Each structure stands twice: as structure tokens, then as C-alpha cells.
Amino acid sequence: EQVDLCRTLIFDKTGTLTYGKPSLQEITCAPGVQRSDVLRLAASLERYSKHPLAAAILNAAKDESLPLDSVAEISERPGEGLRGLIEGREVLITGRNKLGQRALTLPPASSGLECVVLIDGTFAALFRFRDAPRHDTRRFVDHLKPHHDVTRVMIVSGDRDSEVRYLAGLAGIGEGFSAAS
């Protein structure tokens, strides 16, 4: 009821300023790995997951009309990622920070959400995702300052700092803070 007295507004990113539905934007494959193969294997495994990025991987495979394979074994232990056996190959989908001491050469980290796909313990691909801002986010933020005397607008999120800064730039917000940093 006293929002008219507020001069600083702090927004959560996901679902507030964005749609909360990331999409797969980029697949970087290891040499000798076919993009369609790694996407097919990942989607075959992700159909059993409730992870927020699973739907993005499934949608990308559907958009490319890729068939899904049977999964013989599956496990999704907290903090370890999603693991399964497909066509006799072990597929692991996990985060860069969950790889532990494995001696893997990965593409450099960049802004945005990502997951790493390993096939039989070897790096196969890096998937990068983005959550699009709502179509009216920037117009809304631009409206706040002149019409409501707002002097400061910020984003706070649990996403990586680079992703928070990326969205802040798109939305016209000067400050973004990440709890993941």
C-alpha cells in the first residue's frame, strides 16, 4: 500500500522480469561428436527429469524432429546431475562446477546458463541456455523512474552473475546481484 513511497525497487529475475522458460541457444560439441547425436541422447535422458533446463533440451530435440531413445538405467542424485545408460553408453548431464577433479577440457565459461554432457566419461558437448525477458520488461522499467520517482532499480537472482548482468542490460537496469557469486 505504500509502494508510492518507495524509491528503490528490487526485482527477482526468473518469472518476474523473464518468462522463466529458458531455451537452448547453443550447442558446442567436442571434435568428432555430432550435434544431432548428443542432442538426441541428452533429450532421451532429460524426458525423465524435472530440472528446469530439461524442457528446453526436449523442445530443441522436438524442433529438430529427433527421435528419443530408450534409457536402460537412470539416476538423478542431488548435486551430481542426471545419469543414464542409452544404447550401451553412459550419458551424464551436469553442471561445470559438479565435474570435480575430472581432467576435461571444456569451452570457456560465458554468460548464461549451461550444462555439460559427457558420454562414457568424455566431454561431448556444452549446452547454453537463455531465459528471455518479458516483452514489456524494458518499457516497464523505463516507466518507473519518470512516473513514480523511482531512483534505483535492481535485480537479485540465484543465477550466475554473468546471466544477471546480461538481463539487467536488456531490461535497462543498472544493478544486478547474484546469490550464486
N, C-alpha and C positions, 0 to 999 in steps of 0.2 A: 504494500500500500504506500510505501514511502520511496518508491523507485525514482520519483521525480527529484529526490534529494541526492541521489547517487551521482557521483562524478567519475567514478571508476567502475567499469564493468568487466567481469572476468567470465569467460565462456569456456566450457568443456568443448573439445573438438568433435569427437565422434558422436554422430547423431544429432548434434546441436547445430554446428556450422557445416557439417558434411552429411551425406546420406547414410553413413555408417555401413556402406556396402562396397568394400574395396574391389577393384577389378585387376586382373592380371595384365600388366602393361608391357613386361619384357621378360624374355627367357634367354639367358646366356648359357650356352651349352659348352661342355668340355670338348676338346678336339675329338672327333670320331663319334660323337653322340648326336643322334638325330633328334631334332626338336620335337617332332611328332611322337617319337617313341617315348621320350621322357615325359611329355605331357600326358600321353595315354596311360603310362604306368602310374604317374602321380594321381591322375584323376581316378583311376581304378581303386587306388588306396583311399583317397580322400572322400569317396562316397560314403565311407563308414565313419567319418569324423564329424564332430560338431564344432571344430575350430572355425573361427571367423573367416579364415582365408580359404577354407575348403570349398565353399560355394563359388568363389572366384575361379579356382582351378577347374571345377566341374563345368562352369559356364564357358570357359575358354575351350575346353575339350569338346563341348557340345557345339560351339560356334564353328569348330573345325571338323565336325561330324566324325570324331574319333570314337571307335568302339571301346567299351570298357572290358577289361579282362577280369577273370575270376581271381579272387585273393584266397590263398590257401591258409595263411596264418596272418593274424593281425594283433598288434598291441599298441596302446597309446598310454604309456606311463607318464605321469606328470613330470615335466621338466626334461623329458627325453625325446619327445617328438613322436611321430607316427611311423610305425614299422610294420612291414608286411612281406609275405612271400608271394611273388607273382611270376608264373612261368619258370619256377625254379630259381628266381633271382630275388635277393633280398633288397627291398626298397626302403629307404629311410628318408623321411621328410622332417626337417628340424630347423632350428634357428642357428645362425652363425655362432652365437655365444654358447651353444649347447654341444659343440663338437668336441670339447675337452682338449686333450693333448694329441689328437689325430694330426698327422703330418699331411695336411692337404693344402694345395694351392688354390685359393679362391679368388674370384674377381674382387677388386677393391670395393669396399662398402660405399654406398651412396645414400642419398636421401630416399625416403620411402620405406615401406615395409618390405621384407624379403624373407624367403625361406630357401634352404639348401636341400638339394635332392642328391642322395648318394645311392648308387646301385652297386651291390656287392662290396660295400665299404669304400668305393671310389667316387670322387666328386663327379657328378653327371651334369648338374645344372643349378643355376641360381635363378629363382623366380622373383621378380619385383612387382610390387602392387602399389596402387594409389587409391585413396578414397577421395572422390570428387567433392568439391564444395557444393553446397546447395546453390541453385541458380541465382538466388536473390541475396546471398550472403554479403557480397561486397556492397551492394546497394543499401542493405540494412545497416551495415557498419558505417558507411558514409553518411547515412541519415542521422545517426545518433549524435554526432558532435554538434552540428549546427541547430538541430531541432530540440535537443534535450540537454544541452550544456554538458555533455559528457566530455571529459578531458583526457581520459585514458581508457583504452580497450586492450584487453589481454586474452590470450589463450593459455589454458593449462590442460595438459594431457599426459597420459601414461605412455604415449608413443615416443619413438626416438626423437631426439632434439631436432635432427635434420628434417624430419617429417613435419614437426610442429612449425618450424621456421618456414618451410615450403608453403604450408596452408596459410600461415599468417600473411605472407607476401601476397598470395592470391586474394585474400579477404581484405587487404588493406589495413591489417592490424600490425602495429609497431612492435608489440612484445609477445613472445611466446615462451612458455616454460614447460619443461618436460620432467615428469617424475621419474622417467627411465634413465635420465642422465646420471 
